[in-house]
Amino acid sequence: MLIGDVARLSGVSSRMLRHYDALGLVRPTGRTAGGYRQYSAEDVRRIFHVESLRSLGLSLKQIGRALEDPAFTPSDLVGDLIKRTEERLARERELLERLRAIDASTPTGWQDVLRIVQLMRELDAPSAARRQQAVLARSDDVSASAELLAGAVLTESDPHVAGALRWALARSGGGVAELVAGAHSEDVDVRRRAVLAIAGMPDAPGAAAALTDALQDGDATVRRHATLALGRLGVAVAVPGLVAMVVEGSNDVEAAEVLGTLSQDPAHADRITAALVDELAAPTADSATRIRLTQALVELTGTTGLEVMRRLAHDDDHAVALVASALAGVLEGRTPGARAEADERRGRRPAGGPGR
């Protein structure tokens, strides 16, 4: 076949076929009497091999080695191609995210675009202080998109910058969709950051549902963030997790405070008290655990906790009994009726009250 026929058959231009010939990559087997290139079926097959390898990203030099050097194995070259392709895709994804963030900020002119690009650069700065300053300096910048802030929240490892970002994001009231996506990341650090940020904006649409989903997360820290946030929202499903945090001694003070807030709802009070009492009676509960549970009881609203505390004041565990006795006194002082009852039980005249 002449070069024009090969070009039509292979889709490779005549110019490129001449280039292949010049490089020695695909040389036609023969020439016509007039000196025209004449390709055999084997030549055409080699052209298709060259095109196949080019489609994988190999250079013409690499293709020449692949076709001519029997010792040239594909594994290293293919591995290198995979690495370079992954790097290129990462750059493309980053560019796509930046373009989406700019689009989401609904810029009205190029000045807005430049401002967003500047913020992106500052959020990528190696200095944590500079990143934090960039967030705080633009706290009132309405053009800073929530999506951009949410993306930064998911990647920020410095606790101070992360706090500033969560604050700015909560003020914006948006970015929940990005955070929810982050809450399903395979990276546990991203999930922790996402759920913590959602916890800081619990009234945002979709936040409560995302926090409820996070209760099933395999990571204990993620579950604790969600549990505390849901408890503060008054969601009863958080009660078992809050009690477990007291038992484990993980954020137990916060958990006890949230249980106290939840107990203000009569619908939850008995359930919370029963859960704490059950844990107090658990055979596995050591002295430190029972002291934490006793301290949690003092946070509960009403006198239910006081009744349990009075019983615990006679506990076989001396440390628990001492703590319960002291806290019972605190509760009695906090509740006038309970204090009068306690004085009467002790055979004393209630302070300021009439004597018999």
C-alpha positions in Angstrom: 0.0 0.0 0.0 1.1 3.5 -0.7 1.3 6.1 2.0 -2.1 7.7 1.2 -3.8 4.3 1.4 -2.2 3.6 4.8 -3.2 7.0 6.0 -6.8 6.4 5.1 -6.8 2.9 6.7 -5.0 3.8 9.9 -6.2 7.3 10.5 -2.6 8.4 10.9 -1.7 11.4 8.7 0.8 11.0 5.8 2.9 13.6 7.5 3.1 11.6 10.7 3.9 8.4 8.7 6.8 10.3 7.2 7.9 11.4 10.7 7.7 7.7 11.8 9.9 6.8 8.9 12.4 9.5 9.6 12.7 8.3 13.3 13.0 4.7 12.2 9.9 3.8 14.1 7.9 2.5 11.1 9.9 2.2 7.9 8.1 1.0 4.8 9.3 -2.3 3.6 9.7 -1.2 0.0 9.6 1.5 -2.5 7.9 1.7 -5.9 9.8 2.2 -9.1 9.0 5.9 -8.7 10.5 6.0 -5.2 7.2 6.1 -3.3 6.9 4.5 0.1 5.2 1.1 -0.1 3.9 -0.5 3.2 3.4 -4.2 3.8 0.7 -5.7 6.0 3.4 -6.1 8.7 4.3 -2.4 8.4 0.6 -1.5 8.9 0.4 -3.8 11.9 3.4 -2.0 13.5 1.7 1.4 12.8 -1.3 0.2 14.9 1.1 -0.9 17.6 2.7 2.5 17.7 -0.7 4.2 17.9 -1.8 1.9 20.7 1.2 2.7 22.8 0.8 6.4 22.1 -2.7 6.2 23.4 -1.2 5.1 26.7 0.9 8.3 26.9 4.3 6.8 25.8 6.6 9.1 24.0 7.8 8.1 20.5 11.3 7.3 22.0 9.7 5.0 24.6 7.7 3.3 21.9 10.8 2.7 19.9 12.4 1.0 22.9 9.3 -1.0 23.6 9.1 -2.4 20.1 12.9 -3.0 19.5 14.4 -3.9 22.9 13.4 -7.4 24.0 14.8 -6.6 27.5 12.6 -3.6 27.8 9.8 -4.7 30.2 6.5 -2.8 30.4 6.0 -2.9 34.2 8.3 0.0 35.2 7.2 2.2 32.3 3.5 1.5 33.0 4.0 2.1 36.7 5.6 5.5 35.9 2.7 6.3 33.5 0.2 5.5 36.2 2.0 7.8 38.7 2.2 10.7 36.2 -1.5 10.2 35.2 -2.6 10.2 38.9 -0.6 13.5 39.5 -2.2 15.1 36.4 -5.7 14.0 37.5 -5.0 15.4 41.0 -4.0 18.8 39.4 -7.1 18.7 37.2 -9.4 17.9 40.2 -7.8 20.8 42.1 -8.4 23.1 39.2 -12.0 21.9 38.9 -12.6 22.5 42.6 -11.2 26.0 42.4 -13.4 26.8 39.4 -16.4 25.5 41.2 -15.6 27.5 44.2 -15.3 30.7 42.1 -18.5 29.9 40.4 -20.3 29.2 43.7 -19.2 32.6 45.0 -21.3 34.2 42.1 -18.7 36.8 41.2 -20.2 40.0 39.7 -16.9 41.0 38.1 -13.2 40.2 37.7 -12.4 41.9 41.0 -14.5 39.3 42.8 -12.8 36.6 41.0 -9.4 38.0 41.9 -10.4 38.3 45.5 -11.5 34.7 45.7 -8.3 33.5 44.0 -6.3 35.5 46.5 -8.2 33.9 49.4 -7.5 30.5 47.9 -3.8 31.2 47.7 -3.7 32.4 51.3 -5.6 29.3 52.5 -2.9 27.3 50.8 -0.1 29.2 52.5 2.4 27.0 54.5 2.1 29.4 57.5 -0.7 28.6 59.8 -0.7 32.2 61.1 -1.2 33.5 57.6 -4.0 31.0 56.9 -5.8 32.1 60.1 -5.3 35.7 59.3 -6.8 35.2 55.8 -9.9 33.7 57.3 -10.4 36.3 60.0 -9.6 39.2 57.8 -12.4 38.2 55.4 -15.0 37.3 58.1 -17.4 39.8 56.6 -16.5 39.2 53.0 -19.8 37.9 51.6 -18.1 36.9 48.4 -16.1 34.2 50.2 -18.1 31.1 49.2 -19.2 28.6 51.8 -18.0 25.9 49.5 -14.5 27.3 49.6 -14.5 27.5 53.4 -16.0 24.0 53.7 -13.2 22.6 51.5 -10.6 24.3 53.6 -12.3 23.0 56.8 -11.9 19.4 55.5 -8.2 19.7 54.9 -7.0 22.0 57.7 -4.9 20.3 60.3 -3.9 23.2 62.5 -6.5 23.4 65.3 -6.4 27.2 65.5 -6.9 27.7 61.8 -9.5 25.0 61.8 -11.4 26.8 64.6 -11.4 30.0 62.6 -12.6 28.3 59.5 -15.5 26.6 61.3 -16.5 29.9 62.8 -16.5 31.6 59.5 -18.3 28.7 57.9 -21.0 28.7 60.6 -21.5 32.5 60.0 -22.0 31.8 56.3 -24.6 29.2 57.0 -23.7 27.1 53.9 -21.3 24.4 52.8 -23.3 21.6 54.5 -23.4 19.6 51.3 -19.5 19.6 51.1 -19.3 18.7 54.8 -21.7 15.9 54.4 -19.6 14.5 51.6 -16.6 14.8 53.8 -18.4 12.9 56.6 -18.4 9.9 54.3 -14.7 10.2 53.3 -12.5 7.1 53.7 -10.0 9.4 55.5 -11.0 9.4 59.2 -9.4 12.8 59.8 -11.6 14.3 57.1 -14.6 12.7 58.7 -13.7 14.0 62.1 -13.3 17.6 60.7 -16.5 17.3 58.8 -18.7 16.2 61.7 -17.1 18.7 64.1 -17.9 21.5 61.6 -21.5 20.2 61.1 -21.8 20.1 64.9 -21.0 23.8 64.9 -23.9 24.7 62.7 -26.6 22.3 63.9 -29.5 24.4 62.6 -28.4 24.3 59.0 -30.6 22.3 56.7 -29.4 18.6 56.6 -27.1 19.0 59.6 -29.2 16.9 62.1 -29.6 14.1 59.6 -25.8 14.1 58.9 -25.1 14.0 62.6 -27.5 11.1 63.1 -25.8 9.2 60.3 -22.4 9.9 62.0 -23.6 8.0 65.1 -22.9 4.8 63.1 -19.4 5.8 62.1 -16.6 3.3 62.9 -14.5 6.0 64.6 -15.2 6.8 68.2 -14.2 10.5 67.9 -16.6 11.0 65.0 -19.4 9.4 67.1 -18.5 11.6 70.1 -18.7 14.8 68.1 -22.1 13.7 66.7 -23.4 12.6 70.0 -22.6 15.8 71.8 -24.1 17.9 69.0 -27.3 15.9 68.9 -27.6 16.0 72.7 -27.4 19.7 72.6 -30.2 19.7 70.1 -32.3 17.8 72.5 -32.4 14.6 70.4 -33.0 11.6 72.7 -31.1 9.2 70.5 -28.0 10.7 71.8 -28.6 9.5 75.4 -26.9 6.1 75.2 -23.9 7.6 73.6 -23.6 10.4 76.2 -23.9 7.8 79.0 -21.2 5.7 77.3 -18.9 8.7 77.2 -19.4 9.2 81.0 -18.6 5.5 81.5 -15.5 5.6 79.2 -14.3 8.9 80.6 -14.2 10.5 77.1 -15.4 14.1 77.1 -17.3 12.9 80.2 -17.8 16.4 81.7 -19.3 17.7 78.5 -21.5 14.6 78.2 -22.7 15.0 81.7 -23.6 18.6 81.1 -25.5 17.7 78.0 -27.4 15.0 79.9 -28.3 17.6 82.4 -29.7 19.8 79.7 -31.7 16.9 78.2 -33.1 16.0 81.6 -34.9 19.3 81.6 -37.4 17.6 79.3 -39.6 15.3 81.5 -39.8 12.9 78.6 -36.1 12.2 78.9 -35.4 12.6 82.6 -36.4 9.1 83.8 -34.6 7.4 80.9 -31.4 9.3 81.6 -31.5 8.5 85.3 -32.3 4.8 84.7 -29.4 4.6 82.3 -26.9 6.1 84.8 -28.2 3.9 87.6 -27.9 0.8 85.4 -24.3 1.7 84.7 -23.6 2.3 88.4 -24.8 -1.2 89.1 -22.9 -2.8 86.3 -20.4 -5.5 87.6 -17.7 -4.1 85.2 -17.9 -0.6 86.7 -14.8 0.3 88.7 -14.5 2.9 91.3 -13.4 5.7 88.9 -16.3 4.9 86.5 -18.9 5.0 89.4 -17.5 8.3 90.6 -18.0 9.8 87.1 -21.5 8.5 86.9 -22.2 9.9 90.4 -20.9 13.3 89.3 -23.1 13.1 86.2 -26.2 12.6 88.4 -25.6 16.0 90.0 -26.2 17.6 86.6 -29.8 16.2 86.3 -32.8 18.4 86.8 -35.2 17.8 89.6 -34.7 15.5 92.7 -34.3 12.2 90.9 -30.6 12.4 91.0 -30.7 13.4 94.7 -32.5 10.3 95.7 -29.9 8.1 94.0 -27.1 10.2 95.5 -28.5 9.7 99.0 -28.4 5.9 98.5 -24.9 6.1 97.1 -23.8 8.0 100.2 -24.0 4.6 101.9 -22.2 2.7 99.1 -19.7 0.0 100.0 -17.1 1.9 97.9 -15.8 4.5 100.3 -14.7 6.9 97.5 -18.1 6.7 95.8 -19.9 7.2 99.1 -17.8 10.3 100.0 -18.4 11.9 96.5 -22.1 11.0 96.7 -22.5 12.5 100.2 -20.8 15.7 99.2 -22.8 16.1 96.0 -26.0 15.3 97.8 -25.3 18.2 100.1 -24.9 20.4 97.0 -28.2 19.3 95.6 -30.0 19.8 98.9 -28.6 23.3 99.0 -29.8 23.9 95.5 -33.3 22.7 96.1 -35.1 24.3 99.1 -37.7 21.6 99.5 -35.0 18.9 99.5 -32.9 20.8 102.0 -35.8 21.1 104.4 -36.4 17.4 104.0 -32.8 16.6 104.6 -32.7 18.7 107.7 -35.8 17.0 109.0 -34.3 13.6 108.4 -31.2 14.7 110.3 -33.4 15.9 113.1 -32.4 19.5 112.6 -34.4 22.7 112.3 -34.6 23.9 108.7 -32.7 27.1 108.2 -35.0 30.1 108.3 -38.0 27.8 108.9 -40.4 27.4 111.8 -39.4 25.0 114.5 -41.6 22.4 116.2 
